[in-house]
Amino acid sequence: MAKLGRPGMSDASRAQLWVMWAAGKSFSEISRAIGYPPGSVFTVIKQTGGYVRPPRKRRSDALTLAEREEISRGLARKESVRQIARTLGRAASTISREIARNRGRRKYRAVDADDRAWRRARRPKACLLASNPMLRAYVAARLGEDWSPEQIAGALAKDAPIGTGVRVSHETIYKSLFVQSRGVLAKELQKHLRSGRPTRRNIHHTVTGQWRSQIKDAVSIRERPAEVEDRAIPGHWEGDLLLGRHWTQVATVVERATRFTVLVALDGRDMTTVTAGLSREMTRLPQQVRKSLTWDRGMELADHKTITVTTGPEVYFADPRSPWQRGTNENTNRLLRQYLPKGQSMAHLTQDDLDAIAAKLNSRPRKTLGFDTPADRLAALLR
């Protein structure tokens, strides 16, 4: 039976995931608890549109796995159906049907039979919108006009008499949108929802008070020395990750006064990898130009104190969702897209490849530098 999520996610981890999601925990909290990336957590949750499936259970009179194992042992002992039935306290017809629907006496296997029973028990009832084309068309039309599911349900409840079958709850509409396996409402209609969320959010899901991207002892950009702002003194850098396809990335670091750029090859975007990569490449720079580093609010630099200890610069963090506070880096990343286009993997690039790209950028004249090159400006400072 196919399992959702990345290969290797255990049943216990998946069960814990759903318990935490039902309790209102965030993707980040679940990720840290079960030891899988947030993307894997999201992939599992998105399959059901964010809705927590109720636990499956057997009917009280259904055969159990233990009873099926006893049937298998009885068949191995060449016992008759009636003998097996008496041992289990079941009707002979129940045992006979069980054996017949699971490949007969010679090929009956308890585990396989139990698994088939679970799968046969899936008898999903078609939702209201699937069974009522006129209602489905009405809902789709109103969603296309940017009505919310609650507005649609409210309008129907007001205008349609009880018992006519043309009423629908807003949760049914949400489920039909987010659970695409239902095949009822087109996925494109999600774009008309004001929340923009890819999954349903209930009242238990809140990030208030949760530990989300809280970098320990992070120093705000507002505490950065005034000398950084006017670019008069070199040695102050801005950095971020430039992302490629298939979870590939490169760290970009640019000096504010000279626009000199350093690129860092990274095997991952986790804290340990990014910290080690930046430390490795920045220690190649002269000590006098390693004064400060301003970074995005990403958790990949949560170990910023190691950067300071190993390379020297004090690390400051920009405000959330404020890319203009690192404008030099953002502009440099735009220039780098000539060599590192969006949508392409960076996995094949070595540090030597990235050094060559940085050298091209650093040897190009820049209007903002009076058509000097970043390399010339940096060399002049070091003389």
Residue pairs with C-beta under 8 A, 6 or more apart in sequence:
1 115
1 119
3 9
3 11
3 14
4 14
4 43
4 44
4 47
5 14
5 36
5 40
5 41
5 43
5 44
6 36
6 37
6 40
6 43
9 34
9 36
9 40
9 44
13 34
13 35
13 36
14 44
16 30
16 33
16 34
17 30
17 34
17 41
17 44
17 45
18 52
18 53
20 29
20 30
20 33
20 34
21 30
21 45
21 50
21 52
21 205
22 52
22 204
23 204
24 202
24 204
24 205
24 206
25 33
25 210
26 205
26 207
26 210
26 212
27 38
27 41
27 42
27 45
28 38
28 210
28 211
28 212
28 213
29 210
29 211
29 212
30 38
30 41
31 37
31 38
31 40
31 41
34 41
42 198
42 199
45 199
46 198
46 199
47 181
48 178
48 179
49 174
49 175
49 177
49 178
49 179
49 180
49 199
49 200
50 178
50 197
50 199
50 200
50 201
50 202
51 175
51 178
51 179
51 200
56 118
56 121
58 64
58 121
62 117
63 90
63 94
63 98
63 117
65 110
65 111
65 114
67 88
67 90
68 98
68 110
68 111
68 113
68 114
69 110
70 84
70 87
70 88
71 84
71 88
71 95
71 98
71 99
71 108
71 110
71 113
72 108
72 109
72 110
74 83
74 84
74 87
75 84
75 99
75 105
75 108
79 87
81 92
81 95
81 96
81 99
82 92
84 95
85 91
85 92
85 94
85 95
88 95
98 113
99 105
99 108
101 116
102 108
102 109
102 112
102 113
102 116
103 109
103 112
127 172
127 175
127 176
127 182
127 184
128 135
128 165
128 168
128 172
129 135
129 136
129 139
129 168
129 172
129 173
129 176
129 184
129 185
130 136
130 176
130 182
130 183
130 184
132 165
132 166
134 166
135 165
135 166
135 168
136 184
136 185
138 152
138 156
138 166
139 152
139 168
139 173
139 176
139 185
140 185
140 186
140 189
142 151
142 152
142 155
143 149
143 152
143 173
143 177
143 185
143 189
143 192
143 193
144 189
144 192
145 192
146 192
146 194
147 155
148 170
148 193
148 194
149 170
149 171
149 173
149 174
149 177
149 193
150 170
152 168
152 170
152 173
153 167
153 168
153 169
153 170
153 173
156 166
156 167
156 168
157 167
160 166
160 167
173 185
174 200
175 182
175 200
176 182
176 184
176 185
177 185
177 187
177 189
177 190
177 193
178 190
178 198
178 199
178 200
180 187
190 198
195 201
213 297
213 298
213 299
213 320
215 297
215 299
215 301
215 302
215 304
215 317
216 302
217 305
218 297
218 304
218 317
219 314
219 315
219 316
219 317
220 316
220 317
220 319
221 294
221 316
221 317
221 318
221 319
221 325
223 316
224 292
224 294
224 316
225 292
227 233
227 236
228 236
228 256
228 292
228 294
231 256
231 257
232 257
233 257
233 291
234 255
234 256
234 257
234 258
234 289
234 378
234 381
235 255
235 257
235 288
235 289
235 290
235 291
235 292
235 313
236 255
236 256
236 257
236 291
236 292
236 293
236 294
237 253
237 254
237 255
237 256
237 290
237 292
237 293
237 294
237 313
238 253
238 254
238 256
238 293
238 294
238 295
238 326
238 328
238 329
239 251
239 252
239 253
239 254
239 278
239 293
239 294
239 295
239 296
239 326
239 329
240 251
240 252
240 295
240 296
240 298
240 326
240 329
240 330
240 333
241 249
241 250
241 251
241 252
241 266
241 269
241 274
241 296
241 298
241 300
242 249
242 250
242 251
242 252
242 333
242 336
242 340
242 346
243 249
243 269
244 250
244 340
244 342
244 343
244 344
244 345
244 346
244 347
245 343
245 344
245 345
245 346
246 345
246 347
247 268
247 269
248 345
248 346
248 347
249 266
249 268
249 269
249 346
250 263
250 264
250 265
250 266
250 340
250 346
250 349
250 354
251 263
251 264
251 266
251 274
251 277
251 278
251 281
252 261
252 262
252 263
252 264
252 329
252 332
252 333
252 336
253 261
253 262
253 263
253 264
253 278
253 281
253 282
253 293
253 329
254 260
254 261
254 262
254 328
254 329
254 332
255 261
255 289
255 374
255 378
256 328
257 377
257 381
258 369
258 374
258 377
258 378
258 381
259 328
259 332
259 366
259 368
259 369
259 374
259 377
260 362
260 374
260 375
260 377
260 378
261 332
261 336
261 358
261 361
261 362
261 374
262 281
262 282
262 285
262 358
263 281
263 336
263 354
263 355
263 357
263 358
264 277
264 278
264 280
264 281
264 351
264 354
265 277
265 349
265 350
265 351
265 353
265 354
266 273
266 274
266 277
267 273
268 274
269 300
270 300
271 299
271 300
271 301
271 302
271 303
272 303
274 300
274 301
275 301
275 303
275 306
275 307
278 301
278 307
278 311
279 306
279 307
279 310
279 311
281 351
282 290
282 293
282 307
282 311
282 313
283 310
283 311
286 382
287 312
288 382
289 378
289 381
289 382
290 311
290 312
290 313
291 312
291 313
291 314
292 313
292 314
292 315
292 316
293 307
293 313
293 314
293 315
293 316
294 315
294 316
294 317
294 318
294 325
294 326
294 329
295 301
295 304
295 315
295 316
295 317
295 318
295 326
296 317
296 318
296 323
296 326
297 317
297 318
297 319
297 320
301 307
301 315
301 317
304 315
304 317
305 315
307 313
307 315
308 314
308 315
318 325
318 326
319 325
323 330
324 330
332 361
335 361
336 357
336 361
339 357
339 360
340 346
340 349
340 357
359 375
361 374
362 373
362 374
362 375
362 378
363 373
363 374
363 375
364 373
364 374
365 371
365 372
365 373
366 372
366 373
366 374
369 377
